[in-house]
Amino acid sequence: MAPYPHELIEIAGITSPLIGFYDVPDASPFAPFSKPKHCFFSSYQDWLQGYSTKVTPGESACRGGNYWVGGTEWTSREKFAQTINAREGFKSTDKLMCEWFANLKPYHIKNGNVVIGPLKKDHFAYLLTITFYVNPDQLSLLIHGAEYNNASVENPPVIAAFGSGCGQMAALLGDLDADEPRAAIGATDMAMREHLPPDILAFTVNKPMYRQLCELDKSSFLHKHFWQRLMKARKKL
């Protein structure tokens, strides 16, 4: 049976469904589907209602989405970088923008369809990442969970890096060791944040990290006084 962090979700007070990023040969079990108007995250409210978003190579209305989820390049990388930078102004030079594209690889769809939506317990084998949509207090709790089995400061399990919202869901973790518990703080892309409530950020984990979060027990920080004190303080505000 696929794991689920029931205790963590309850103690953290997370009310939004966990959102999976799947690469599947058959998307039909994930229906009903929501069709994004442009950005994938325009379907965020639909995800909360149980809908999923299906992504097939080259069919997104968002060129950035087509690139980061599917690897579709509409023109040369240099031209793509120049066009994006002229419109968005994300990097100080077009050369830097092009180098950034070269250094962060997109996610290439392997089984025909990417599905983004609420977790489906019977399709854990095709699940790549899981995203928690949380407020800053809940994010702090999840970061503690990601660090629970870690002592390294040179190779931290949690990263926070510049990138598109959809790229942060998969591409950001794509070149890292799939067997190592990893997490990324996301929803920091200005282009997608208009679709989220202002106090919500994302915490995306791979499956090993997800299992670690599911295994937090009564001896962990979940049941210690700092979280309880924080919740009491919030009730006073």
mmCIF file of the C-alpha atoms, coordinates in Angstrom:
data_MODEL
# 
_entry.id   MODEL 
# 
loop_
_atom_site.group_PDB 
_atom_site.id 
_atom_site.type_symbol 
_atom_site.label_atom_id 
_atom_site.label_alt_id 
_atom_site.label_comp_id 
_atom_site.label_asym_id 
_atom_site.label_entity_id 
_atom_site.label_seq_id 
_atom_site.pdbx_PDB_ins_code 
_atom_site.Cartn_x 
_atom_site.Cartn_y 
_atom_site.Cartn_z 
_atom_site.occupancy 
_atom_site.B_iso_or_equiv 
_atom_site.pdbx_formal_charge 
_atom_site.auth_seq_id 
_atom_site.auth_comp_id 
_atom_site.auth_asym_id 
_atom_site.auth_atom_id 
_atom_site.pdbx_PDB_model_num 
ATOM 1   C CA . MET A 1 1   ? 0.000   0.000  0.000   1.00 0.00 ? 1   MET A CA 1 
ATOM 2   C CA . ALA A 1 2   ? 1.241   3.507  -0.799  1.00 0.00 ? 2   ALA A CA 1 
ATOM 3   C CA . PRO A 1 3   ? 2.351   5.409  2.312   1.00 0.00 ? 3   PRO A CA 1 
ATOM 4   C CA . TYR A 1 4   ? 0.573   8.522  3.519   1.00 0.00 ? 4   TYR A CA 1 
ATOM 5   C CA . PRO A 1 5   ? 1.727   10.914 6.267   1.00 0.00 ? 5   PRO A CA 1 
ATOM 6   C CA . HIS A 1 6   ? -1.554  10.936 8.207   1.00 0.00 ? 6   HIS A CA 1 
ATOM 7   C CA . GLU A 1 7   ? -0.063  12.060 11.505  1.00 0.00 ? 7   GLU A CA 1 
ATOM 8   C CA . LEU A 1 8   ? 2.055   14.805 9.937   1.00 0.00 ? 8   LEU A CA 1 
ATOM 9   C CA . ILE A 1 9   ? -0.917  16.154 7.980   1.00 0.00 ? 9   ILE A CA 1 
ATOM 10  C CA . GLU A 1 10  ? -3.149  16.173 11.059  1.00 0.00 ? 10  GLU A CA 1 
ATOM 11  C CA . ILE A 1 11  ? -0.621  17.796 13.407  1.00 0.00 ? 11  ILE A CA 1 
ATOM 12  C CA . ALA A 1 12  ? 0.428   20.372 10.802  1.00 0.00 ? 12  ALA A CA 1 
ATOM 13  C CA . GLY A 1 13  ? -3.186  21.215 10.016  1.00 0.00 ? 13  GLY A CA 1 
ATOM 14  C CA . ILE A 1 14  ? -2.604  20.848 6.275   1.00 0.00 ? 14  ILE A CA 1 
ATOM 15  C CA . THR A 1 15  ? -5.998  20.965 4.589   1.00 0.00 ? 15  THR A CA 1 
ATOM 16  C CA . SER A 1 16  ? -5.010  21.034 0.908   1.00 0.00 ? 16  SER A CA 1 
ATOM 17  C CA . PRO A 1 17  ? -4.666  17.651 -0.823  1.00 0.00 ? 17  PRO A CA 1 
ATOM 18  C CA . LEU A 1 18  ? -1.144  16.500 -1.601  1.00 0.00 ? 18  LEU A CA 1 
ATOM 19  C CA . ILE A 1 19  ? -0.437  16.884 -5.310  1.00 0.00 ? 19  ILE A CA 1 
ATOM 20  C CA . GLY A 1 20  ? 1.405   14.185 -7.219  1.00 0.00 ? 20  GLY A CA 1 
ATOM 21  C CA . PHE A 1 21  ? 3.504   14.495 -10.364 1.00 0.00 ? 21  PHE A CA 1 
ATOM 22  C CA . TYR A 1 22  ? 3.047   11.253 -12.301 1.00 0.00 ? 22  TYR A CA 1 
ATOM 23  C CA . ASP A 1 23  ? 4.491   9.918  -15.554 1.00 0.00 ? 23  ASP A CA 1 
ATOM 24  C CA . VAL A 1 24  ? 2.004   7.311  -16.765 1.00 0.00 ? 24  VAL A CA 1 
ATOM 25  C CA . PRO A 1 25  ? 1.196   5.292  -19.922 1.00 0.00 ? 25  PRO A CA 1 
ATOM 26  C CA . ASP A 1 26  ? -2.552  5.609  -19.274 1.00 0.00 ? 26  ASP A CA 1 
ATOM 27  C CA . ALA A 1 27  ? -3.937  8.814  -17.794 1.00 0.00 ? 27  ALA A CA 1 
ATOM 28  C CA . SER A 1 28  ? -7.606  7.726  -17.694 1.00 0.00 ? 28  SER A CA 1 
ATOM 29  C CA . PRO A 1 29  ? -7.609  6.574  -14.014 1.00 0.00 ? 29  PRO A CA 1 
ATOM 30  C CA . PHE A 1 30  ? -6.809  10.174 -13.025 1.00 0.00 ? 30  PHE A CA 1 
ATOM 31  C CA . ALA A 1 31  ? -9.966  11.683 -14.562 1.00 0.00 ? 31  ALA A CA 1 
ATOM 32  C CA . PRO A 1 32  ? -11.713 14.091 -14.312 1.00 0.00 ? 32  PRO A CA 1 
ATOM 33  C CA . PHE A 1 33  ? -9.288  16.519 -15.910 1.00 0.00 ? 33  PHE A CA 1 
ATOM 34  C CA . SER A 1 34  ? -8.980  20.270 -15.726 1.00 0.00 ? 34  SER A CA 1 
ATOM 35  C CA . LYS A 1 35  ? -7.622  22.082 -18.779 1.00 0.00 ? 35  LYS A CA 1 
ATOM 36  C CA . PRO A 1 36  ? -5.311  24.949 -17.783 1.00 0.00 ? 36  PRO A CA 1 
ATOM 37  C CA . LYS A 1 37  ? -6.073  28.283 -19.418 1.00 0.00 ? 37  LYS A CA 1 
ATOM 38  C CA . HIS A 1 38  ? -2.350  28.913 -19.846 1.00 0.00 ? 38  HIS A CA 1 
ATOM 39  C CA . CYS A 1 39  ? -0.105  28.212 -16.863 1.00 0.00 ? 39  CYS A CA 1 
ATOM 40  C CA . PHE A 1 40  ? -0.522  24.725 -15.359 1.00 0.00 ? 40  PHE A CA 1 
ATOM 41  C CA . PHE A 1 41  ? -1.203  26.384 -12.013 1.00 0.00 ? 41  PHE A CA 1 
ATOM 42  C CA . SER A 1 42  ? -4.377  28.001 -13.299 1.00 0.00 ? 42  SER A CA 1 
ATOM 43  C CA . SER A 1 43  ? -5.775  24.547 -12.437 1.00 0.00 ? 43  SER A CA 1 
ATOM 44  C CA . TYR A 1 44  ? -4.705  24.836 -8.780  1.00 0.00 ? 44  TYR A CA 1 
ATOM 45  C CA . GLN A 1 45  ? -8.237  25.408 -7.468  1.00 0.00 ? 45  GLN A CA 1 
ATOM 46  C CA . ASP A 1 46  ? -9.458  22.476 -9.584  1.00 0.00 ? 46  ASP A CA 1 
ATOM 47  C CA . TRP A 1 47  ? -6.767  20.225 -8.043  1.00 0.00 ? 47  TRP A CA 1 
ATOM 48  C CA . LEU A 1 48  ? -8.216  21.068 -4.642  1.00 0.00 ? 48  LEU A CA 1 
ATOM 49  C CA . GLN A 1 49  ? -11.583 19.808 -5.904  1.00 0.00 ? 49  GLN A CA 1 
ATOM 50  C CA . GLY A 1 50  ? -10.177 16.463 -7.092  1.00 0.00 ? 50  GLY A CA 1 
ATOM 51  C CA . TYR A 1 51  ? -9.366  17.266 -10.729 1.00 0.00 ? 51  TYR A CA 1 
ATOM 52  C CA . SER A 1 52  ? -6.065  16.442 -12.401 1.00 0.00 ? 52  SER A CA 1 
ATOM 53  C CA . THR A 1 53  ? -4.140  18.052 -15.252 1.00 0.00 ? 53  THR A CA 1 
ATOM 54  C CA . LYS A 1 54  ? -2.835  15.901 -18.103 1.00 0.00 ? 54  LYS A CA 1 
ATOM 55  C CA . VAL A 1 55  ? 0.316   16.983 -19.919 1.00 0.00 ? 55  VAL A CA 1 
ATOM 56  C CA . THR A 1 56  ? 1.485   15.432 -23.173 1.00 0.00 ? 56  THR A CA 1 
ATOM 57  C CA . PRO A 1 57  ? 4.607   16.584 -25.047 1.00 0.00 ? 57  PRO A CA 1 
ATOM 58  C CA . GLY A 1 58  ? 4.153   19.838 -26.954 1.00 0.00 ? 58  GLY A CA 1 
ATOM 59  C CA . GLU A 1 59  ? 0.433   20.278 -26.231 1.00 0.00 ? 59  GLU A CA 1 
ATOM 60  C CA . SER A 1 60  ? 0.498   22.870 -23.453 1.00 0.00 ? 60  SER A CA 1 
ATOM 61  C CA . ALA A 1 61  ? -0.699  26.419 -24.103 1.00 0.00 ? 61  ALA A CA 1 
ATOM 62  C CA . CYS A 1 62  ? 2.334   27.589 -22.123 1.00 0.00 ? 62  CYS A CA 1 
ATOM 63  C CA . ARG A 1 63  ? 5.647   27.371 -23.967 1.00 0.00 ? 63  ARG A CA 1 
ATOM 64  C CA . GLY A 1 64  ? 7.526   27.399 -20.677 1.00 0.00 ? 64  GLY A CA 1 
ATOM 65  C CA . GLY A 1 65  ? 5.384   24.511 -19.474 1.00 0.00 ? 65  GLY A CA 1 
ATOM 66  C CA . ASN A 1 66  ? 6.024   22.600 -22.690 1.00 0.00 ? 66  ASN A CA 1 
ATOM 67  C CA . TYR A 1 67  ? 9.738   23.048 -22.140 1.00 0.00 ? 67  TYR A CA 1 
ATOM 68  C CA . TRP A 1 68  ? 9.977   22.217 -18.432 1.00 0.00 ? 68  TRP A CA 1 
ATOM 69  C CA . VAL A 1 69  ? 7.538   19.316 -18.636 1.00 0.00 ? 69  VAL A CA 1 
ATOM 70  C CA . GLY A 1 70  ? 8.375   17.523 -21.866 1.00 0.00 ? 70  GLY A CA 1 
ATOM 71  C CA . GLY A 1 71  ? 11.497  19.238 -23.094 1.00 0.00 ? 71  GLY A CA 1 
ATOM 72  C CA . THR A 1 72  ? 9.863   20.724 -26.190 1.00 0.00 ? 72  THR A CA 1 
ATOM 73  C CA . GLU A 1 73  ? 12.090  23.419 -27.693 1.00 0.00 ? 73  GLU A CA 1 
ATOM 74  C CA . TRP A 1 74  ? 10.328  25.697 -30.170 1.00 0.00 ? 74  TRP A CA 1 
ATOM 75  C CA . THR A 1 75  ? 13.521  27.233 -31.484 1.00 0.00 ? 75  THR A CA 1 
ATOM 76  C CA . SER A 1 76  ? 17.229  27.197 -30.700 1.00 0.00 ? 76  SER A CA 1 
ATOM 77  C CA . ARG A 1 77  ? 18.150  27.414 -27.029 1.00 0.00 ? 77  ARG A CA 1 
ATOM 78  C CA . GLU A 1 78  ? 19.895  30.735 -27.648 1.00 0.00 ? 78  GLU A CA 1 
ATOM 79  C CA . LYS A 1 79  ? 16.821  32.229 -29.310 1.00 0.00 ? 79  LYS A CA 1 
ATOM 80  C CA . PHE A 1 80  ? 14.532  30.789 -26.625 1.00 0.00 ? 80  PHE A CA 1 
ATOM 81  C CA . ALA A 1 81  ? 16.680  32.295 -23.872 1.00 0.00 ? 81  ALA A CA 1 
ATOM 82  C CA . GLN A 1 82  ? 16.822  35.641 -25.655 1.00 0.00 ? 82  GLN A CA 1 
ATOM 83  C CA . THR A 1 83  ? 13.045  35.731 -26.147 1.00 0.00 ? 83  THR A CA 1 
ATOM 84  C CA . ILE A 1 84  ? 12.299  34.767 -22.533 1.00 0.00 ? 84  ILE A CA 1 
ATOM 85  C CA . ASN A 1 85  ? 14.796  37.233 -21.125 1.00 0.00 ? 85  ASN A CA 1 
ATOM 86  C CA . ALA A 1 86  ? 13.561  40.095 -23.295 1.00 0.00 ? 86  ALA A CA 1 
ATOM 87  C CA . ARG A 1 87  ? 10.010  39.487 -22.066 1.00 0.00 ? 87  ARG A CA 1 
ATOM 88  C CA . GLU A 1 88  ? 10.657  38.535 -18.443 1.00 0.00 ? 88  GLU A CA 1 
ATOM 89  C CA . GLY A 1 89  ? 14.041  40.095 -17.573 1.00 0.00 ? 89  GLY A CA 1 
ATOM 90  C CA . PHE A 1 90  ? 15.003  37.175 -15.336 1.00 0.00 ? 90  PHE A CA 1 
ATOM 91  C CA . LYS A 1 91  ? 18.762  37.340 -15.928 1.00 0.00 ? 91  LYS A CA 1 
ATOM 92  C CA . SER A 1 92  ? 21.188  40.230 -16.344 1.00 0.00 ? 92  SER A CA 1 
ATOM 93  C CA . THR A 1 93  ? 22.247  39.023 -19.801 1.00 0.00 ? 93  THR A CA 1 
ATOM 94  C CA . ASP A 1 94  ? 20.883  36.685 -22.467 1.00 0.00 ? 94  ASP A CA 1 
ATOM 95  C CA . LYS A 1 95  ? 24.108  34.692 -22.166 1.00 0.00 ? 95  LYS A CA 1 
ATOM 96  C CA . LEU A 1 96  ? 23.412  33.995 -18.497 1.00 0.00 ? 96  LEU A CA 1 
ATOM 97  C CA . MET A 1 97  ? 19.859  32.976 -19.349 1.00 0.00 ? 97  MET A CA 1 
ATOM 98  C CA . CYS A 1 98  ? 21.142  30.549 -21.959 1.00 0.00 ? 98  CYS A CA 1 
ATOM 99  C CA . GLU A 1 99  ? 23.705  29.108 -19.540 1.00 0.00 ? 99  GLU A CA 1 
ATOM 100 C CA . TRP A 1 100 ? 20.980  28.642 -16.932 1.00 0.00 ? 100 TRP A CA 1 
ATOM 101 C CA . PHE A 1 101 ? 18.865  26.681 -19.422 1.00 0.00 ? 101 PHE A CA 1 
ATOM 102 C CA . ALA A 1 102 ? 21.904  24.527 -20.199 1.00 0.00 ? 102 ALA A CA 1 
ATOM 103 C CA . ASN A 1 103 ? 22.539  23.848 -16.506 1.00 0.00 ? 103 ASN A CA 1 
ATOM 104 C CA . LEU A 1 104 ? 18.967  22.946 -15.507 1.00 0.00 ? 104 LEU A CA 1 
ATOM 105 C CA . LYS A 1 105 ? 17.554  20.189 -17.684 1.00 0.00 ? 105 LYS A CA 1 
ATOM 106 C CA . PRO A 1 106 ? 13.798  19.913 -18.299 1.00 0.00 ? 106 PRO A CA 1 
ATOM 107 C CA . TYR A 1 107 ? 11.810  16.840 -17.348 1.00 0.00 ? 107 TYR A CA 1 
ATOM 108 C CA . HIS A 1 108 ? 11.366  14.520 -20.350 1.00 0.00 ? 108 HIS A CA 1 
ATOM 109 C CA . ILE A 1 109 ? 8.139   12.521 -20.349 1.00 0.00 ? 109 ILE A CA 1 
ATOM 110 C CA . LYS A 1 110 ? 8.928   8.806  -20.487 1.00 0.00 ? 110 LYS A CA 1 
ATOM 111 C CA . ASN A 1 111 ? 5.574   7.020  -20.481 1.00 0.00 ? 111 ASN A CA 1 
ATOM 112 C CA . GLY A 1 112 ? 3.491   9.297  -22.687 1.00 0.00 ? 112 GLY A CA 1 
ATOM 113 C CA . ASN A 1 113 ? 1.626   11.415 -20.143 1.00 0.00 ? 113 ASN A CA 1 
ATOM 114 C CA . VAL A 1 114 ? 2.434   13.515 -17.129 1.00 0.00 ? 114 VAL A CA 1 
ATOM 115 C CA . VAL A 1 115 ? -0.449  13.904 -14.719 1.00 0.00 ? 115 VAL A CA 1 
ATOM 116 C CA . ILE A 1 116 ? -0.478  16.552 -11.998 1.00 0.00 ? 116 ILE A CA 1 
ATOM 117 C CA . GLY A 1 117 ? -3.189  16.183 -9.406  1.00 0.00 ? 117 GLY A CA 1 
ATOM 118 C CA . PRO A 1 118 ? -4.315  14.640 -6.115  1.00 0.00 ? 118 PRO A CA 1 
ATOM 119 C CA . LEU A 1 119 ? -2.542  11.455 -5.062  1.00 0.00 ? 119 LEU A CA 1 
ATOM 120 C CA . LYS A 1 120 ? -3.900  8.124  -6.291  1.00 0.00 ? 120 LYS A CA 1 
ATOM 121 C CA . LYS A 1 121 ? -2.903  5.281  -3.974  1.00 0.00 ? 121 LYS A CA 1 
ATOM 122 C CA . ASP A 1 122 ? -2.983  2.623  -6.722  1.00 0.00 ? 122 ASP A CA 1 
ATOM 123 C CA . HIS A 1 123 ? -0.419  4.389  -8.944  1.00 0.00 ? 123 HIS A CA 1 
ATOM 124 C CA . PHE A 1 124 ? 2.505   4.864  -6.582  1.00 0.00 ? 124 PHE A CA 1 
ATOM 125 C CA . ALA A 1 125 ? 4.892   3.163  -9.022  1.00 0.00 ? 125 ALA A CA 1 
ATOM 126 C CA . TYR A 1 126 ? 4.460   6.022  -11.522 1.00 0.00 ? 126 TYR A CA 1 
ATOM 127 C CA . LEU A 1 127 ? 4.700   8.789  -8.911  1.00 0.00 ? 127 LEU A CA 1 
ATOM 128 C CA . LEU A 1 128 ? 7.794   11.001 -9.166  1.00 0.00 ? 128 LEU A CA 1 
ATOM 129 C CA . THR A 1 129 ? 7.262   13.844 -6.716  1.00 0.00 ? 129 THR A CA 1 
ATOM 130 C CA . ILE A 1 130 ? 4.725   14.934 -4.139  1.00 0.00 ? 130 ILE A CA 1 
ATOM 131 C CA . THR A 1 131 ? 3.961   18.585 -3.411  1.00 0.00 ? 131 THR A CA 1 
ATOM 132 C CA . PHE A 1 132 ? 2.592   19.990 -0.170  1.00 0.00 ? 132 PHE A CA 1 
ATOM 133 C CA . TYR A 1 133 ? 0.921   23.411 -0.491  1.00 0.00 ? 133 TYR A CA 1 
ATOM 134 C CA . VAL A 1 134 ? 1.411   25.037 2.875   1.00 0.00 ? 134 VAL A CA 1 
ATOM 135 C CA . ASN A 1 135 ? 1.698   28.270 4.824   1.00 0.00 ? 135 ASN A CA 1 
ATOM 136 C CA . PRO A 1 136 ? 5.084   29.427 6.226   1.00 0.00 ? 136 PRO A CA 1 
ATOM 137 C CA . ASP A 1 137 ? 4.518   27.771 9.620   1.00 0.00 ? 137 ASP A CA 1 
ATOM 138 C CA . GLN A 1 138 ? 3.708   24.441 7.988   1.00 0.00 ? 138 GLN A CA 1 
ATOM 139 C CA . LEU A 1 139 ? 6.687   24.850 5.684   1.00 0.00 ? 139 LEU A CA 1 
ATOM 140 C CA . SER A 1 140 ? 8.954   25.151 8.721   1.00 0.00 ? 140 SER A CA 1 
ATOM 141 C CA . LEU A 1 141 ? 7.545   21.877 10.058  1.00 0.00 ? 141 LEU A CA 1 
ATOM 142 C CA . LEU A 1 142 ? 8.178   20.106 6.742   1.00 0.00 ? 142 LEU A CA 1 
ATOM 143 C CA . ILE A 1 143 ? 11.754  21.395 6.614   1.00 0.00 ? 143 ILE A CA 1 
ATOM 144 C CA . HIS A 1 144 ? 12.289  19.940 10.086  1.00 0.00 ? 144 HIS A CA 1 
ATOM 145 C CA . GLY A 1 145 ? 10.928  16.650 8.745   1.00 0.00 ? 145 GLY A CA 1 
ATOM 146 C CA . ALA A 1 146 ? 13.286  16.725 5.785   1.00 0.00 ? 146 ALA A CA 1 
ATOM 147 C CA . GLU A 1 147 ? 16.236  17.292 8.129   1.00 0.00 ? 147 GLU A CA 1 
ATOM 148 C CA . TYR A 1 148 ? 15.202  14.650 10.659  1.00 0.00 ? 148 TYR A CA 1 
ATOM 149 C CA . ASN A 1 149 ? 17.600  11.995 9.342   1.00 0.00 ? 149 ASN A CA 1 
ATOM 150 C CA . ASN A 1 150 ? 20.308  14.356 8.110   1.00 0.00 ? 150 ASN A CA 1 
ATOM 151 C CA . ALA A 1 151 ? 23.495  15.746 9.670   1.00 0.00 ? 151 ALA A CA 1 
ATOM 152 C CA . SER A 1 152 ? 25.268  17.101 6.589   1.00 0.00 ? 152 SER A CA 1 
ATOM 153 C CA . VAL A 1 153 ? 25.530  20.822 5.925   1.00 0.00 ? 153 VAL A CA 1 
ATOM 154 C CA . GLU A 1 154 ? 27.515  20.409 2.711   1.00 0.00 ? 154 GLU A CA 1 
ATOM 155 C CA . ASN A 1 155 ? 24.812  18.333 1.026   1.00 0.00 ? 155 ASN A CA 1 
ATOM 156 C CA . PRO A 1 156 ? 21.499  19.553 2.487   1.00 0.00 ? 156 PRO A CA 1 
ATOM 157 C CA . PRO A 1 157 ? 18.346  17.575 1.638   1.00 0.00 ? 157 PRO A CA 1 
ATOM 158 C CA . VAL A 1 158 ? 16.302  20.744 1.061   1.00 0.00 ? 158 VAL A CA 1 
ATOM 159 C CA . ILE A 1 159 ? 17.047  23.161 -1.760  1.00 0.00 ? 159 ILE A CA 1 
ATOM 160 C CA . ALA A 1 160 ? 15.465  26.461 -2.755  1.00 0.00 ? 160 ALA A CA 1 
ATOM 161 C CA . ALA A 1 161 ? 16.364  27.481 -6.269  1.00 0.00 ? 161 ALA A CA 1 
ATOM 162 C CA . PHE A 1 162 ? 15.169  29.840 -8.977  1.00 0.00 ? 162 PHE A CA 1 
ATOM 163 C CA . GLY A 1 163 ? 12.910  28.224 -11.532 1.00 0.00 ? 163 GLY A CA 1 
ATOM 164 C CA . SER A 1 164 ? 9.447   28.015 -13.030 1.00 0.00 ? 164 SER A CA 1 
ATOM 165 C CA . GLY A 1 165 ? 6.672   26.613 -10.871 1.00 0.00 ? 165 GLY A CA 1 
ATOM 166 C CA . CYS A 1 166 ? 6.315   23.514 -13.048 1.00 0.00 ? 166 CYS A CA 1 
ATOM 167 C CA . GLY A 1 167 ? 10.089  23.105 -13.278 1.00 0.00 ? 167 GLY A CA 1 
ATOM 168 C CA . GLN A 1 168 ? 10.288  23.152 -9.502  1.00 0.00 ? 168 GLN A CA 1 
ATOM 169 C CA . MET A 1 169 ? 7.888   20.187 -9.379  1.00 0.00 ? 169 MET A CA 1 
ATOM 170 C CA . ALA A 1 170 ? 10.162  17.821 -11.310 1.00 0.00 ? 170 ALA A CA 1 
ATOM 171 C CA . ALA A 1 171 ? 13.118  19.258 -13.205 1.00 0.00 ? 171 ALA A CA 1 
ATOM 172 C CA . LEU A 1 172 ? 14.716  20.726 -10.084 1.00 0.00 ? 172 LEU A CA 1 
ATOM 173 C CA . LEU A 1 173 ? 15.004  17.253 -8.532  1.00 0.00 ? 173 LEU A CA 1 
ATOM 174 C CA . GLY A 1 174 ? 15.512  15.390 -11.793 1.00 0.00 ? 174 GLY A CA 1 
ATOM 175 C CA . ASP A 1 175 ? 19.303  15.177 -11.914 1.00 0.00 ? 175 ASP A CA 1 
ATOM 176 C CA . LEU A 1 176 ? 19.703  14.340 -8.227  1.00 0.00 ? 176 LEU A CA 1 
ATOM 177 C CA . ASP A 1 177 ? 20.102  10.801 -6.896  1.00 0.00 ? 177 ASP A CA 1 
ATOM 178 C CA . ALA A 1 178 ? 16.619  9.274  -7.022  1.00 0.00 ? 178 ALA A CA 1 
ATOM 179 C CA . ASP A 1 179 ? 17.409  7.084  -3.999  1.00 0.00 ? 179 ASP A CA 1 
ATOM 180 C CA . GLU A 1 180 ? 18.403  10.032 -1.783  1.00 0.00 ? 180 GLU A CA 1 
ATOM 181 C CA . PRO A 1 181 ? 15.654  11.810 0.173   1.00 0.00 ? 181 PRO A CA 1 
ATOM 182 C CA . ARG A 1 182 ? 15.338  15.232 -1.462  1.00 0.00 ? 182 ARG A CA 1 
ATOM 183 C CA . ALA A 1 183 ? 13.036  18.223 -1.202  1.00 0.00 ? 183 ALA A CA 1 
ATOM 184 C CA . ALA A 1 184 ? 12.634  21.604 -2.878  1.00 0.00 ? 184 ALA A CA 1 
ATOM 185 C CA . ILE A 1 185 ? 10.915  24.745 -1.677  1.00 0.00 ? 185 ILE A CA 1 
ATOM 186 C CA . GLY A 1 186 ? 8.776   25.965 -4.553  1.00 0.00 ? 186 GLY A CA 1 
ATOM 187 C CA . ALA A 1 187 ? 5.949   28.228 -5.720  1.00 0.00 ? 187 ALA A CA 1 
ATOM 188 C CA . THR A 1 188 ? 8.468   31.073 -5.782  1.00 0.00 ? 188 THR A CA 1 
ATOM 189 C CA . ASP A 1 189 ? 7.904   31.724 -9.493  1.00 0.00 ? 189 ASP A CA 1 
ATOM 190 C CA . MET A 1 190 ? 6.164   35.109 -9.842  1.00 0.00 ? 190 MET A CA 1 
ATOM 191 C CA . ALA A 1 191 ? 4.505   33.978 -13.067 1.00 0.00 ? 191 ALA A CA 1 
ATOM 192 C CA . MET A 1 192 ? 2.480   31.261 -11.316 1.00 0.00 ? 192 MET A CA 1 
ATOM 193 C CA . ARG A 1 193 ? 1.886   32.811 -7.892  1.00 0.00 ? 193 ARG A CA 1 
ATOM 194 C CA . GLU A 1 194 ? -1.194  34.713 -9.075  1.00 0.00 ? 194 GLU A CA 1 
ATOM 195 C CA . HIS A 1 195 ? -2.987  31.350 -9.089  1.00 0.00 ? 195 HIS A CA 1 
ATOM 196 C CA . LEU A 1 196 ? -2.181  30.605 -5.425  1.00 0.00 ? 196 LEU A CA 1 
ATOM 197 C CA . PRO A 1 197 ? -3.323  32.263 -2.196  1.00 0.00 ? 197 PRO A CA 1 
ATOM 198 C CA . PRO A 1 198 ? -0.733  34.832 -1.052  1.00 0.00 ? 198 PRO A CA 1 
ATOM 199 C CA . ASP A 1 199 ? 0.296   32.893 2.068   1.00 0.00 ? 199 ASP A CA 1 
ATOM 200 C CA . ILE A 1 200 ? 0.893   29.548 0.294   1.00 0.00 ? 200 ILE A CA 1 
ATOM 201 C CA . LEU A 1 201 ? 4.247   28.062 -0.723  1.00 0.00 ? 201 LEU A CA 1 
ATOM 202 C CA . ALA A 1 202 ? 5.127   24.635 -2.091  1.00 0.00 ? 202 ALA A CA 1 
ATOM 203 C CA . PHE A 1 203 ? 7.282   21.892 -0.635  1.00 0.00 ? 203 PHE A CA 1 
ATOM 204 C CA . THR A 1 204 ? 8.061   19.222 -3.226  1.00 0.00 ? 204 THR A CA 1 
ATOM 205 C CA . VAL A 1 205 ? 9.636   15.908 -2.231  1.00 0.00 ? 205 VAL A CA 1 
ATOM 206 C CA . ASN A 1 206 ? 10.779  12.787 -4.027  1.00 0.00 ? 206 ASN A CA 1 
ATOM 207 C CA . LYS A 1 207 ? 9.543   9.367  -2.927  1.00 0.00 ? 207 LYS A CA 1 
ATOM 208 C CA . PRO A 1 208 ? 12.374  8.577  -0.480  1.00 0.00 ? 208 PRO A CA 1 
ATOM 209 C CA . MET A 1 209 ? 11.772  11.888 1.305   1.00 0.00 ? 209 MET A CA 1 
ATOM 210 C CA . TYR A 1 210 ? 8.033   11.270 1.249   1.00 0.00 ? 210 TYR A CA 1 
ATOM 211 C CA . ARG A 1 211 ? 8.560   7.932  2.995   1.00 0.00 ? 211 ARG A CA 1 
ATOM 212 C CA . GLN A 1 212 ? 10.734  9.648  5.597   1.00 0.00 ? 212 GLN A CA 1 
ATOM 213 C CA . LEU A 1 213 ? 7.957   12.161 6.319   1.00 0.00 ? 213 LEU A CA 1 
ATOM 214 C CA . CYS A 1 214 ? 5.435   9.319  6.572   1.00 0.00 ? 214 CYS A CA 1 
ATOM 215 C CA . GLU A 1 215 ? 7.614   7.566  9.174   1.00 0.00 ? 215 GLU A CA 1 
ATOM 216 C CA . LEU A 1 216 ? 7.901   10.459 11.648  1.00 0.00 ? 216 LEU A CA 1 
ATOM 217 C CA . ASP A 1 217 ? 6.870   9.027  15.014  1.00 0.00 ? 217 ASP A CA 1 
ATOM 218 C CA . LYS A 1 218 ? 6.017   10.074 18.556  1.00 0.00 ? 218 LYS A CA 1 
ATOM 219 C CA . SER A 1 219 ? 9.684   10.573 19.472  1.00 0.00 ? 219 SER A CA 1 
ATOM 220 C CA . SER A 1 220 ? 10.080  13.224 16.762  1.00 0.00 ? 220 SER A CA 1 
ATOM 221 C CA . PHE A 1 221 ? 9.577   16.980 16.898  1.00 0.00 ? 221 PHE A CA 1 
ATOM 222 C CA . LEU A 1 222 ? 5.949   16.460 15.848  1.00 0.00 ? 222 LEU A CA 1 
ATOM 223 C CA . HIS A 1 223 ? 5.123   15.690 19.454  1.00 0.00 ? 223 HIS A CA 1 
ATOM 224 C CA . LYS A 1 224 ? 7.479   18.155 21.142  1.00 0.00 ? 224 LYS A CA 1 
ATOM 225 C CA . HIS A 1 225 ? 6.732   21.551 22.591  1.00 0.00 ? 225 HIS A CA 1 
ATOM 226 C CA . PHE A 1 226 ? 7.957   23.992 19.915  1.00 0.00 ? 226 PHE A CA 1 
ATOM 227 C CA . TRP A 1 227 ? 5.173   23.234 17.440  1.00 0.00 ? 227 TRP A CA 1 
ATOM 228 C CA . GLN A 1 228 ? 2.592   23.287 20.205  1.00 0.00 ? 228 GLN A CA 1 
ATOM 229 C CA . ARG A 1 229 ? 3.894   26.651 21.398  1.00 0.00 ? 229 ARG A CA 1 
ATOM 230 C CA . LEU A 1 230 ? 3.810   28.029 17.858  1.00 0.00 ? 230 LEU A CA 1 
ATOM 231 C CA . MET A 1 231 ? 0.193   26.962 17.395  1.00 0.00 ? 231 MET A CA 1 
ATOM 232 C CA . LYS A 1 232 ? -0.774  28.563 20.712  1.00 0.00 ? 232 LYS A CA 1 
ATOM 233 C CA . ALA A 1 233 ? 0.962   31.773 19.671  1.00 0.00 ? 233 ALA A CA 1 
ATOM 234 C CA . ARG A 1 234 ? -0.912  31.818 16.365  1.00 0.00 ? 234 ARG A CA 1 
ATOM 235 C CA . LYS A 1 235 ? -4.245  31.451 18.153  1.00 0.00 ? 235 LYS A CA 1 
ATOM 236 C CA . LYS A 1 236 ? -3.474  34.613 20.136  1.00 0.00 ? 236 LYS A CA 1 
ATOM 237 C CA . LEU A 1 237 ? -2.918  36.730 17.018  1.00 0.00 ? 237 LEU A CA 1 
# 
